[in-house]
Amino acid sequence: MKKIEAIIRPDKFQELRSHLTEIGIGGLTITEAAGTGKQQGQKGLFRGTTFQIQLLSKLKVEMVVEDSQVESIIDVMIKACRTGKIGDGKIFIHPIEEVVSIRTNERGTPAIL
């Protein structure tokens, strides 16, 4: 099993969610995040004064999936979230040793379905 974490633009979430549903991915966790990378924030304008916004709003999308699903999920994430501009985000893949369902006490793959 693998945990996939992706930091994406908030405006791309609905499209991503739709594509994930199409390939049978139903369970995920979303967290609002703020950060900066190569984008280095952006300039804002308030009453004629320019200012620098240091942190940009992002969404962190997390899911635990079977190893066989990882490449198709990465493909879907790139297809749905890529604009070609700085700030499109990153995808992180982590190995998962074990998953346990608190409600049913199931372990492994049955616990993530």
C-alpha positions as CSV (number, residue, x, y, z in Angstrom):
1,M,0.0,0.0,0.0
2,K,1.0,3.6,-0.6
3,K,0.0,7.0,0.7
4,I,-0.3,9.6,-2.0
5,E,-0.2,13.2,-0.9
6,A,-0.6,16.0,-3.4
7,I,-0.5,19.8,-2.9
8,I,-2.7,21.3,-5.6
9,R,-4.3,24.6,-6.6
10,P,-7.7,24.9,-4.9
11,D,-9.5,25.7,-8.2
12,K,-8.4,22.3,-9.6
13,F,-10.0,20.2,-6.9
14,Q,-13.4,19.6,-8.5
15,E,-11.9,18.4,-11.7
16,L,-9.5,16.2,-9.8
17,R,-12.3,14.7,-7.7
18,S,-14.3,14.0,-10.8
19,H,-11.4,12.2,-12.5
20,L,-10.6,10.1,-9.4
21,T,-14.3,9.0,-9.1
22,E,-14.1,7.9,-12.8
23,I,-11.3,5.5,-12.0
24,G,-12.9,4.2,-8.8
25,I,-11.1,6.2,-6.1
26,G,-13.6,7.2,-3.5
27,G,-11.8,7.8,-0.2
28,L,-9.6,10.8,0.3
29,T,-8.8,13.5,2.9
30,I,-8.6,17.2,2.0
31,T,-6.8,19.8,4.2
32,E,-6.5,23.5,3.5
33,A,-2.9,24.5,3.3
34,A,-0.8,27.6,2.6
35,G,2.7,27.7,1.3
36,T,5.3,29.0,-1.1
37,G,7.9,27.5,-3.4
38,K,9.3,28.7,-6.7
39,Q,6.2,30.8,-7.0
40,Q,7.5,33.1,-4.1
41,G,4.0,34.4,-3.3
42,Q,2.3,37.0,-5.4
43,K,1.8,40.7,-5.6
44,G,-1.5,42.2,-4.4
45,L,-2.9,45.6,-4.8
46,F,-5.0,47.4,-2.1
47,R,-6.1,51.0,-2.4
48,G,-3.3,51.7,-4.8
49,T,-0.6,50.1,-2.7
50,T,1.3,47.1,-3.9
51,F,2.1,44.4,-1.3
52,Q,3.7,40.9,-1.4
53,I,1.5,37.9,-0.3
54,Q,4.0,35.5,1.1
55,L,1.8,32.3,1.4
56,L,-0.6,31.1,-1.3
57,S,-3.7,29.0,-0.6
58,K,-3.4,25.3,-1.6
59,L,-5.2,22.1,-0.9
60,K,-3.5,18.9,0.4
61,V,-5.1,15.8,-1.0
62,E,-4.3,12.5,0.8
63,M,-5.3,8.9,0.1
64,V,-4.0,5.4,0.9
65,V,-4.3,3.0,-2.1
66,E,-3.1,-0.3,-3.3
67,D,0.3,-0.3,-5.1
68,S,-1.3,-1.2,-8.4
69,Q,-3.4,2.0,-8.4
70,V,-0.5,4.5,-7.9
71,E,0.5,5.2,-11.5
72,S,-3.1,5.7,-12.7
73,I,-3.7,8.1,-9.8
74,I,-0.5,10.0,-10.6
75,D,-1.6,10.3,-14.3
76,V,-5.1,11.5,-13.3
77,M,-3.6,14.1,-10.9
78,I,-1.3,15.5,-13.6
79,K,-4.1,15.5,-16.1
80,A,-6.5,17.3,-13.8
81,C,-4.2,19.7,-12.0
82,R,-1.5,20.8,-14.5
83,T,-1.7,24.3,-15.9
84,G,1.9,24.4,-17.0
85,K,2.6,27.4,-14.7
86,I,4.7,27.6,-11.6
87,G,2.6,26.6,-8.6
88,D,0.8,23.6,-10.0
89,G,1.9,21.6,-7.0
90,K,3.7,18.4,-6.1
91,I,2.8,14.7,-5.6
92,F,4.5,12.7,-2.8
93,I,4.4,8.9,-2.5
94,H,5.0,7.1,0.8
95,P,5.1,3.4,1.7
96,I,2.4,2.3,4.2
97,E,3.2,-0.7,6.5
98,E,-0.3,-1.4,7.8
99,V,-3.8,0.0,7.8
100,V,-6.3,-0.9,10.5
101,S,-10.0,0.1,10.4
102,I,-11.1,1.3,13.8
103,R,-14.7,0.4,13.3
104,T,-14.3,-3.2,11.9
105,N,-10.7,-4.0,13.0
106,E,-10.0,-5.1,9.4
107,R,-6.3,-4.8,8.3
108,G,-4.6,-4.2,5.1
109,T,-6.4,-3.7,1.8
110,P,-9.9,-4.4,3.2
111,A,-9.4,-1.6,5.7
112,I,-9.0,1.0,2.9
113,L,-11.9,-0.1,0.7
